[in-house]
Amino acid sequence: MKKSNKIAVLGAGVWGTVLAQHLARGIPSEGRLRRRIWLWEILKDVEQSLRLRRRHPHIPGLHLQESVHVTSSLPESVEDADVLVFVLPSAHIRQTAREANRDLRGRMPLIVSASKGVEPRTLLTVGDMIREEMPGCGRGIYTLSGPSFAKEVAMGAPTKLVLAGPAGPRARYLRSLFNHRPIVVETSTDRKGVELGGSLKNVLAIGCGILDGLAKGRAHPCGINTKAALFLQGIKEMGSLISKWGGRRQTAFWLAGMGDLIATGTSPQSRNRSLGEKLGAGKPLPQAQAEISEVVEGIDTALSVSDLCARAGGKYPLFNAIYRILHQGAPPQSVLEAFGFE
């Protein structure tokens, strides 16, 4: 496997910026001139903050290494890149992949998706959207997922992730790029299962937050017992959906499923859990969204998951309850019906 000379991280949100910093820190001192890290961002204020001040507006204490080249030009970013790392909201994946494919001019870099989501109507995962728009790269698409709050990684807190895609030299090479302190990387060949697990857990995390919001009231007290029931019901439904959509059921019980859900379903850092808590406390969805500054992926993913459930057949009471709360005006306490409570 030829070593990459240039890695382009597409998307300088919190996670994209931290990954770019992480990749830069993994380069041996004698190899800095041989490998280049580029970070692309379309939002001008974020791009300028990173390029001129080496700071990200939402990551206190992070100072971006000088070896990371920041730009707002997508053609400049992908030119001659041997690895592209997509770290964008899922709604922007298809267009960015289409434009990047045009700018590659026939080159076939390895692709790593660190984004989560399921496209409405097509029900394609992020990796499958990229494969459609970049068909030449189809055999070299991987997904990096797992419990990964960006600010914790930036602080150096140990983190374990899974890299999913075809086995072989490409997988070993990509793993070597990410597998250094504070991130430990395992590999899997179940890209479909890992992508679905990472997306489905965002919906379940909203459900966890709803329980937290209900727990603050008196009419519907919820406790740790209740959340444990939600975790187990959610993982059961997640495993069933993954297996019916081409992945492996056991993937739901590891890093991209249960591991990610434990993190996002319990931490105040989770945007999805925080939104759910606001809903559980009685706030309407527009108000809850307005109070969270960043994208809450689980809201749109719930629409796609409802379709996944309908097309898969079977019973998915928890996913359906969260969908109804988000998009049909059902009361937040209806999430309890998924456990058989009235």
C-alpha positions, 0 to 999 in steps of 0.5 A: 500500500503506497503511503499517503502524502496528503490527507484532506479532512472535509468539514471543520466542525468540532469533530472534524477539527479534532480529527485533523489535529489528531492526524497531524499529531500522529505524524512522526517528526521526521515525516512532517514534510512527507505527509500533509493534513488539509482541513476544509471548511465552507463557513468563512468565520470558522475557516478564518478563525482556524486559519488565522488564529488557529482556534475553533470557536467551539473548542476551548483550549484547542490550538490547531497545529501549524502543520494543518493547512486550513482552506475554504477551497474544496478543489484545493483540498482534494487535489492530489489527496490520497485519503479523504475524511468526510466529517459533515452533517449527513445532509451535506454529504451527497453534494460535497461528495459529488463536487469532490469527485469532479475535482478529483479528475479520475483519482481514486483516494481512500475514503473515511466517513466519520459522519452519521445519518441515513438519507431520507427516501433512499435510506442510504447510509453515508458511505453508500451515498459517497459510493454513489457519487464517487463510484471509482472509490467504491472499494476503498470506503470505510467508516470510523465510528464509536463513542467519541465526544470531540472535546474529550478527544481534544483533552486527551481522554482515552477513546476507542473507535471502530474502522469498518470496511474491506479487510486488507492492506487499505484497512491496516493503513487507515487504522495506522493513521488514526490508531495513536493516543488518545484513540485506539482503533479496532477494525470490522468488515461490517461497514453497513452495521457500523453505519446504521448503529452510529445513526440509530443511536442518535435517535435512541439518545433523544429517547434517553433525553426524554426520560431525563426530562420526564424525570424532572417532573412529578407526573411521570417520574423516571429513574436509572431503572427506566433508562436501563430498560430503554438501553436494552430495548433500543439495542434489541431493536437496533440489532434487528434493524441492522440484520434486516438491512444487510449488517450483522446483528452483533455489531449493535452490541459493540462500539458503534452500537451499545458503546456509542449509545451509553455515551450519547444517552448519558452525557450532557455533551450529547446534543441528541440527549439534550434535545430529548431532555428539553422535549421531556420537560415539555418544550415544543420541538422548535424551541428545543432546537433553537436552544441548541446551537449545533445540528441535532442529527437524530431529528431527521434520522428519526424520519428515515428510521421510521421508513427503515422500520416500516420496510423491514417489517416487525415491531419497533415500538421504541423507534416508533414512539420517538418518531411520533414524539418528534414528528407527530406531536405525541406527548413525551411520556408516550416513550414509556409505552415502548416498555409496556407501561401505560 
